[in-house]
Amino acid sequence: MANFFLDNPSLKHHLHHPLMKRIVELKERNYTDKDKFDYAPIDFEDAMDSYEKVLEIVGEICGEIIAPNAEGVDHDGPSVADGRVTYAPDTQQNLDAVRKAGLMGIAMPRRYNGLNFSCVPYMMAADLVSRADAGFENLWGLQDCAETLYEFGNEDQRQRYIPRICGGETMSMDLTEPDAGSDLQSVMLKATYSEEDGCWYLNGVKRFITNGDADVHLVLARSEEGTKDGRGLSMFIYDKRDGGVNVRRIENKLGIKGSPTCELVYKNAKAELCGSRKLGLIKYVMALMNSARLGITAQAVGLSEAAYREGLAYAKDRKQFGKAIIAFPAIYEMLALMRAKTDASRTLLYETTRFVDIYKALEDISRERKLTPEERTEMKTYSKLADAYTPLGKAMATEFANQNTYDAIQIHGGSGFMKDYACERLYRDARITNIYEGTTQLQVVAAIRHVTTGTYLAQIRGYEAMSYKPELEDLQNKLKGMTELYEEMVSIVVDTKDNEYIDFHARRMVESAAHCIMGYLLLQDTNKNESFRCSAEVYINYGQAEVNKIYAYISDFDREDLGYFKQQ
């Protein structure tokens, strides 16, 4: 019996990080739910046991149902008729399985029929589902939208909608439009309030909406007449049962085919305001996007894991010139780097998720009572770190997923170009990850201020100061050398005080920070668990070469040559 949780020991390693004690303590409010719900944990050990048991269920569903269905879903895809979407039969089977297992409200509080899990096990479930079928993760993972509704909706809205999501209904976030992709300030879907009916009506078109025929939608719309920027946008809740929205078409995509990406037509669709007017983009969508970006990072990690395993299995089985191709240096080097990039992506994902967990839990507590000065400081610290690490993780993990799925096909040779092997589907599925929910270029824009203000360097220095086993001294010294080059290159660029020049080198500086951070995180993993040693060795050597290359490029770059790039 295949179980995607049990066959990957690295997940348990990350699940049992020392910070989890603080995270669970905050999430469980010192275990007060045990008096109200018979499935609530009584202490930390009980909570961790619950996490493991549920992840085992997710792993089993992924290995036994979702993964075997992935090829059929990719072939059949969803269909649309009379303005409504019908999922592929195997997608429906997947949904039925996760609904039956009660996995649609993992992170929601128990009072809304959720499991009240922290973000770490939730992202692990997303990691597992994505390894099985990245397209299905887009349907299952959109329960993330319920978190936004929980944070910004009123209690009546929470009571009416969140139990439905926990019970198995689906969600979508309707943001982009034909003329508003990354530039969400240009959204023009019109929201009009009717004094007579006491409700809002939405009119217009949304495009590229994942799972666009969902049961409950969060919609970004222009509520302030005469405005053209983000200050005129609000967020609304649309209930499919009220009608007024039809699916005009499903996009014919390169990958993630099981997830219907829809063009929606809103025609006097009844909706209700979520939160306050004018804060739709400025506050609510930014929170929603950060949560979604963490989910896409998990999706990318799952794809990398799947690609590595496909490549490894084929390399062991395929024989050329009298031996398995895994014996050839060109192949085993490729596989080792795939494994290292996967482990590096995963360790950054869960470091980021722990930061998110702590600040989100404290933020939630602040709605119930006044935080202590120590708690406010803790929340501020982890909020800043989550803000810094989320774009970094999204950028690096998605780029690595694209590289790993590319290499999986290369290992398969001509066979990898054929539909007979899963690696071609993984390659197609991975391609969207560094585009949607903010391209890699936009993640760099979000991350660069943490380069220039020293957030990343401070974290790297903190990792550097930790105690490591003597046998890891060589790796630590390499990381120290990488850090010195990173600090120097940042000074070279930032000291020019030329914003265009800083933006030009932003990607290189962000990548260098990421190589140092992921190298140290892998070193910490190895310090506790020797099974990470190979990945740490391979990745730190790779990262060292990349940082050296970037440093050479920046230090030798003539600012006057910038003009040649602008002429293209």
C-alpha positions in Angstrom: 0.0 0.0 0.0 1.5 3.3 -1.1 1.6 6.1 1.6 3.3 9.3 0.5 3.7 10.5 4.1 5.3 7.3 5.5 7.6 6.8 2.5 9.2 10.3 3.1 11.0 10.5 6.5 12.0 14.1 5.9 8.4 15.2 6.6 8.4 13.8 10.1 11.8 15.5 10.6 10.3 18.9 9.8 7.1 18.2 11.7 9.0 17.7 14.9 11.0 20.9 14.8 11.6 22.5 18.3 9.4 25.5 17.4 6.4 23.3 17.1 5.9 23.3 20.9 5.4 27.1 20.9 3.3 26.9 17.7 0.9 24.3 19.1 0.7 26.0 22.4 -0.5 29.2 20.7 -2.8 27.4 18.2 -4.4 25.4 20.9 -4.7 28.3 23.5 -3.1 26.0 26.1 -5.5 23.1 25.1 -8.7 24.8 26.2 -10.7 23.1 23.4 -10.4 19.7 25.1 -13.4 20.6 27.3 -15.6 21.3 24.3 -14.6 18.9 21.6 -13.8 15.3 22.1 -11.3 15.3 19.2 -9.3 18.2 20.6 -5.8 17.4 22.0 -5.2 17.4 25.7 -1.5 18.3 25.4 1.4 18.8 23.0 2.1 15.1 22.5 -1.5 14.5 21.8 -1.6 17.3 19.2 1.5 16.0 17.4 0.0 12.5 17.4 -3.1 13.9 15.7 -1.0 15.7 13.1 0.8 12.5 12.3 -2.4 10.4 12.1 -4.1 12.8 9.8 -1.0 13.2 7.6 -0.9 9.4 7.4 -4.5 9.5 6.1 -3.5 12.2 3.6 -0.5 10.1 2.5 -2.6 7.0 2.0 -5.3 8.9 -0.1 -2.5 10.5 -2.2 -0.7 7.2 -2.8 -3.8 5.0 -3.3 -6.3 7.3 -5.0 -5.0 10.7 -6.2 -1.7 9.7 -7.8 -3.2 6.7 -9.7 -5.9 9.0 -11.0 -3.5 11.7 -12.1 -3.0 10.5 -15.7 -6.7 10.0 -16.3 -7.5 13.5 -14.9 -4.8 15.0 -17.1 -6.3 13.2 -20.2 -10.0 13.9 -19.5 -9.9 17.3 -17.8 -13.1 19.2 -16.8 -15.8 20.3 -19.2 -18.3 23.2 -19.3 -21.9 23.2 -20.5 -24.7 25.7 -19.9 -22.4 27.9 -17.8 -21.5 25.1 -15.3 -18.3 23.1 -14.9 -18.2 19.3 -14.5 -15.0 17.8 -13.1 -13.3 14.8 -14.7 -14.6 11.6 -13.1 -11.3 10.9 -11.4 -11.2 14.4 -10.0 -14.6 13.9 -8.5 -13.4 10.6 -6.9 -10.5 12.6 -5.4 -12.8 15.2 -4.0 -15.1 12.5 -2.6 -12.1 10.9 -0.9 -10.8 14.0 0.9 -14.3 15.1 1.8 -15.1 11.7 3.4 -11.8 11.9 5.3 -12.7 15.3 6.7 -9.7 17.1 5.1 -11.5 20.2 3.8 -11.1 22.3 6.9 -7.7 21.4 8.3 -6.7 24.9 9.5 -10.1 26.2 10.5 -11.1 26.4 14.2 -13.1 23.6 15.7 -16.1 25.8 16.4 -16.6 25.9 12.6 -16.1 22.1 12.3 -12.5 22.4 11.4 -9.5 20.5 12.7 -7.7 23.6 14.0 -4.3 22.4 12.7 -1.4 24.7 12.5 0.0 25.8 9.1 2.9 23.3 9.2 0.8 20.0 8.9 -1.5 21.9 6.5 1.4 22.7 4.2 2.7 19.1 4.6 -0.7 17.9 3.3 -0.4 20.3 0.4 3.2 19.0 -0.3 1.8 15.4 -0.3 -1.2 16.2 -2.5 1.0 18.1 -5.0 3.4 15.2 -5.3 0.3 13.0 -6.2 -1.3 15.6 -8.6 -0.5 19.3 -8.6 -3.7 20.1 -10.5 -5.8 18.6 -7.7 -3.9 20.6 -5.1 -5.4 23.7 -6.8 -8.9 22.5 -5.9 -8.1 21.1 -2.4 -5.7 23.9 -1.5 -8.2 26.7 -2.2 -9.7 26.1 1.3 -7.0 28.7 2.0 -9.6 31.2 1.0 -11.5 30.3 4.2 -8.6 31.6 6.2 -9.1 35.1 4.6 -12.8 34.9 5.2 -12.1 33.9 8.8 -9.6 36.8 9.3 -11.6 39.6 7.7 -15.3 38.5 7.6 -17.7 39.2 10.4 -18.9 36.4 12.7 -22.2 36.0 10.9 -20.3 35.3 7.7 -17.9 32.9 9.4 -20.9 31.0 10.8 -22.6 30.8 7.5 -19.7 30.0 5.2 -16.8 28.3 7.0 -18.7 25.2 8.2 -19.7 24.7 4.5 -16.1 24.7 3.4 -15.1 22.4 6.3 -18.0 20.1 5.1 -16.5 19.8 1.6 -17.7 22.8 -0.4 -15.1 24.5 -2.7 -13.8 28.0 -2.9 -12.2 30.3 -5.5 -10.5 33.7 -5.4 -11.7 35.9 -8.3 -9.0 38.5 -8.8 -7.6 38.8 -12.3 -9.4 40.2 -15.3 -8.6 40.4 -19.1 -6.9 43.8 -18.5 -5.7 43.2 -14.9 -3.2 40.4 -14.4 -0.3 41.3 -12.1 -1.6 44.9 -12.0 -4.6 44.2 -9.8 -5.1 48.0 -9.2 -6.6 47.9 -12.7 -9.5 45.6 -11.7 -12.8 47.1 -13.1 -15.5 44.5 -12.1 -18.1 46.8 -10.9 -19.8 46.5 -7.4 -23.0 48.5 -7.0 -24.9 48.8 -3.7 -28.7 48.6 -3.9 -30.3 50.6 -1.1 -33.6 49.0 -2.0 -32.4 45.4 -1.7 -29.8 46.0 0.9 -27.1 44.1 -0.9 -24.3 44.5 -3.5 -24.5 43.5 -7.2 -21.4 42.6 -9.2 -21.1 43.1 -13.0 -18.2 42.3 -15.3 -15.7 39.6 -16.3 -13.0 37.7 -14.5 -10.4 35.6 -16.2 -7.9 32.9 -15.3 -9.9 32.0 -12.2 -8.8 28.7 -10.7 -11.8 26.5 -9.9 -14.0 29.3 -11.1 -17.3 27.4 -10.6 -16.7 26.9 -6.9 -19.4 27.1 -4.3 -18.1 30.2 -2.5 -16.0 33.0 -4.1 -13.9 35.8 -2.7 -14.2 38.6 -5.3 -12.1 41.7 -5.8 -14.3 44.4 -7.3 -14.5 48.2 -7.7 -16.9 49.6 -5.2 -16.0 53.3 -5.4 -17.3 54.9 -8.5 -14.8 57.1 -10.4 -11.7 55.5 -8.9 -9.0 53.8 -11.0 -6.5 52.6 -8.4 -6.4 50.1 -5.5 -8.1 52.5 -3.1 -11.4 52.0 -4.9 -11.4 48.2 -4.5 -13.2 46.1 -2.0 -13.6 42.4 -1.3 -16.9 40.5 -1.7 -18.3 37.1 -0.9 -20.3 35.5 -3.7 -22.4 32.4 -3.1 -23.0 30.2 -6.1 -26.4 29.3 -4.8 -27.5 32.9 -5.5 -26.8 32.7 -9.2 -25.7 35.5 -11.5 -22.3 34.1 -12.5 -21.7 31.8 -15.5 -18.6 30.1 -16.8 -18.0 31.4 -20.3 -15.2 29.0 -21.0 -12.5 26.8 -19.5 -8.9 27.7 -20.6 -7.1 25.1 -22.6 -3.9 24.9 -20.6 -0.4 23.5 -20.9 -0.7 21.8 -17.5 -2.6 21.3 -14.2 -5.5 20.2 -16.5 -7.6 18.8 -13.8 -8.1 22.2 -12.2 -10.6 24.2 -14.3 -9.3 27.7 -15.0 -12.3 29.7 -16.0 -13.5 32.9 -17.5 -16.5 34.2 -15.5 -19.3 36.5 -16.5 -20.9 38.4 -13.6 -24.4 39.7 -14.4 -26.2 41.3 -11.5 -24.6 38.7 -9.2 -25.7 39.2 -5.6 -22.8 39.5 -3.2 -21.9 40.8 0.3 -19.1 42.9 1.5 -16.2 41.2 3.3 -14.5 43.5 5.7 -14.4 47.2 5.1 -14.8 49.1 1.9 -11.6 50.2 0.0 -9.4 47.7 1.7 -9.9 44.9 -0.8 -6.6 45.1 -2.5 -4.6 47.1 0.0 -5.2 44.7 2.9 -7.3 41.6 2.2 -5.9 40.5 -1.2 -2.3 41.0 0.0 -3.1 38.6 2.9 -4.8 36.2 0.6 -1.9 36.3 -1.9 0.7 35.6 0.8 -1.2 32.6 2.0 -1.6 31.4 -1.6 2.1 31.9 -2.3 3.0 29.6 0.6 0.6 27.0 -0.9 2.3 27.3 -4.3 5.7 26.8 -2.6 4.3 23.6 -1.2 3.0 22.7 -4.6 6.4 23.2 -6.1 8.1 21.1 -3.4 5.7 18.3 -4.1 6.4 18.5 -7.8 10.1 18.4 -7.2 9.7 15.3 -5.0 7.7 13.6 -7.7 10.2 14.5 -10.4 13.1 13.2 -8.4 11.4 9.9 -7.7 10.5 9.5 -11.3 14.0 10.2 -12.5 15.6 7.9 -9.8 13.3 5.0 -10.6 14.0 5.3 -14.4 17.7 5.7 -13.9 17.9 2.5 -11.8 15.8 0.5 -14.3 17.1 1.8 -17.6 20.3 0.0 -18.9 22.6 1.3 -21.5 26.1 0.0 -22.5 25.6 -3.0 -20.1 24.7 -1.1 -16.9 22.0 1.0 -15.3 22.3 4.6 -16.4 22.4 5.7 -12.7 26.0 4.5 -12.7 27.0 7.2 -15.2 28.4 10.4 -13.5 26.3 12.7 -15.8 23.1 11.0 -14.4 24.0 10.5 -10.8 25.1 14.1 -10.6 21.8 15.3 -12.0 19.9 13.1 -9.5 21.9 14.3 -6.6 21.3 17.9 -7.4 17.6 17.2 -7.9 17.5 15.6 -4.4 19.4 18.5 -2.9 17.2 21.2 -4.5 14.1 19.3 -3.3 15.4 19.1 0.2 16.6 22.8 0.1 13.1 23.9 -1.1 11.4 21.9 1.6 13.5 23.1 4.5 12.9 26.7 3.4 9.1 26.0 3.0 8.8 24.7 6.6 11.0 27.4 8.1 8.7 30.0 6.4 5.6 28.1 7.5 6.7 28.1 11.2 7.2 31.9 11.0 3.7 32.2 9.5 2.3 29.9 12.2 3.5 32.0 15.1 2.6 35.4 13.9 -0.9 34.2 12.6 -1.6 32.5 15.9 -0.7 35.6 17.9 -2.7 37.8 15.5 -5.7 35.6 16.1 -5.2 35.7 19.9 -5.1 39.6 19.7 -8.7 39.5 18.5 -9.7 37.8 21.7 -7.6 39.7 24.2 -4.8 42.2 24.5 -1.4 40.8 23.8 1.4 41.2 26.4 4.3 43.4 25.4 6.4 40.2 24.9 3.7 38.7 22.7 3.5 41.9 20.6 7.3 41.8 20.0 7.1 38.1 19.1 4.3 38.7 16.6 6.2 41.6 15.0 9.4 39.6 14.7 7.7 36.6 13.1 5.5 38.7 10.9 8.6 40.4 9.5 10.3 37.0 8.9 7.3 35.6 7.2 7.1 38.6 5.0 10.8 38.1 4.1 10.7 34.4 3.6 7.4 33.9 1.7 8.6 35.5 -1.6 12.0 34.0 -1.2 10.5 30.5 -0.8 8.0 31.0 -3.6 10.7 32.2 -6.0 13.3 29.5 -5.3 11.0 26.5 -4.9 9.1 27.1 -8.1 12.3 27.7 -10.1 13.7 24.5 -8.7 10.5 22.6 -9.5 10.9 23.7 -13.1 14.5 22.7 -13.2 13.9 19.3 -11.5 11.0 18.4 -13.8 13.1 19.4 -16.8 15.9 17.2 -15.6 13.5 14.3 -15.0 12.7 14.3 -18.7 16.4 14.6 -19.6 17.1 11.4 -17.5 14.3 9.6 -19.4 15.8 10.7 -22.7 13.4 10.3 -25.7 11.0 8.3 -23.5 10.5 11.4 -21.3 9.0 13.2 -24.3 6.3 10.6 -24.5 3.0 10.4 -22.7 3.9 6.9 -21.4 5.8 8.4 -18.5 4.6 10.8 -15.8 7.6 13.1 -16.1 6.2 15.0 -19.1 3.0 15.8 -17.1 5.1 16.9 -14.1 7.1 19.2 -16.4 3.9 20.8 -17.8 2.4 21.1 -14.4 5.4 22.8 -12.9 5.6 25.5 -15.5 2.8 27.6 -14.0 4.2 27.6 -10.5 6.7 30.4 -11.1 4.0 32.4 -12.9 0.8 32.4 -10.9 0.2 34.0 -7.6 3.0 36.4 -8.5 5.8 35.6 -11.0 9.3 35.0 -9.8 10.1 38.6 -11.0 7.4 39.9 -8.6 8.7 37.8 -5.8 12.1 39.4 -6.3 10.4 42.8 -6.1 8.9 41.8 -2.7 12.2 40.2 -1.4 14.7 42.9 -2.4 13.9 45.2 0.4 14.9 42.4 2.8 18.3 42.4 1.1 18.8 46.1 1.3 17.6 46.5 4.9 19.6 43.5 6.1 16.8 41.1 7.2 18.3 38.2 5.3 21.9 38.9 6.5 20.8 39.1 10.1 19.1 35.7 9.8 22.1 34.2 8.1 24.3 35.5 10.9 22.0 34.0 13.4 22.2 30.6 11.7 26.0 31.0 11.6 26.2 31.5 15.3 24.4 28.1 16.1 26.5 25.2 17.3 27.2 22.4 14.7 29.0 19.1 15.0 32.7 19.2 14.3 32.4 17.0 11.2 30.3 19.8 9.6 32.9 22.5 10.1 34.0 22.3 6.4 30.5 22.9 5.2 30.0 25.7 7.7 33.2 27.4 6.5 31.9 27.3 3.0 28.7 29.0 4.1 30.7 31.6 5.9 32.6 32.3 2.7 29.4 32.6 0.7 28.0 35.0 3.3 31.0 37.3 3.1 30.6 37.4 -0.7 26.9 38.1 -0.4 27.4 40.9 2.1 30.1 42.4 -0.2 28.1 42.2 -3.4 25.1 43.9 -1.6 27.4 46.7 -0.6 28.8 47.1 -4.1 25.2 47.5 -5.5 23.4 49.3 -2.8 26.2 51.9 -2.2 25.6 53.2 -5.7 22.2 54.6 -4.4 21.0 54.0 -8.0 17.5 52.4 -7.8 17.6 51.2 -11.4 20.9 49.6 -10.9 19.7 47.9 -7.6 16.6 46.6 -9.4 18.8 45.3 -12.2 20.9 43.2 -9.8 18.0 42.4 -7.5 17.4 38.8 -8.7 21.1 38.0 -8.3 21.2 39.3 -4.7 18.0 37.6 -3.7 19.2 34.3 -5.1 22.5 34.6 -3.3 20.7 35.3 0.0 18.6 32.2 -0.7 21.6 30.0 -1.3 23.1 31.0 2.0 19.8 30.6 3.9 18.9 27.2 2.4 22.5 26.0 2.9 22.4 26.8 6.6 18.9 25.3 7.0 20.2 22.0 5.4 23.2 22.2 7.7 20.8 22.5 10.7 18.9 19.5 9.3 22.1 17.5 9.0 23.2 18.5 12.5 20.1 16.7 13.8 19.6 14.0 11.2 22.5 12.4 9.2 20.2 11.4 6.4 20.4 15.0 5.1 24.2 14.9 4.8 24.3 14.2 1.1 21.8 16.9 0.2 23.7 19.4 2.4 27.1 18.6 0.8 25.7 18.7 -2.7 23.6 21.9 -2.2 26.2 23.9 -0.4 28.8 23.1 -3.1 26.2 24.1 -5.7 25.3 27.2 -3.8 28.9 28.2 -3.4 29.5 28.0 -7.1 26.4 30.0 -7.8 27.3 32.8 -5.3 30.9 32.9 -6.7 29.5 33.3 -10.2 27.1 36.0 -9.1 29.7 37.9 -7.2 32.1 37.8 -10.2 29.3 39.1 -12.5 28.4 42.0 -10.1 31.9 43.0 -9.2 33.0 43.1 -12.8 29.9 44.8 -14.1 30.3 48.2 -15.6 27.3 50.4 -14.8 27.5 52.1 -18.1 26.8 48.7 -19.8 23.3 48.9 -18.4 22.2 50.9 -21.4 22.9 48.0 -23.7 20.3 45.9 -21.9 17.7 48.7 -22.2 18.0 48.8 -26.0 16.7 45.2 -26.5 
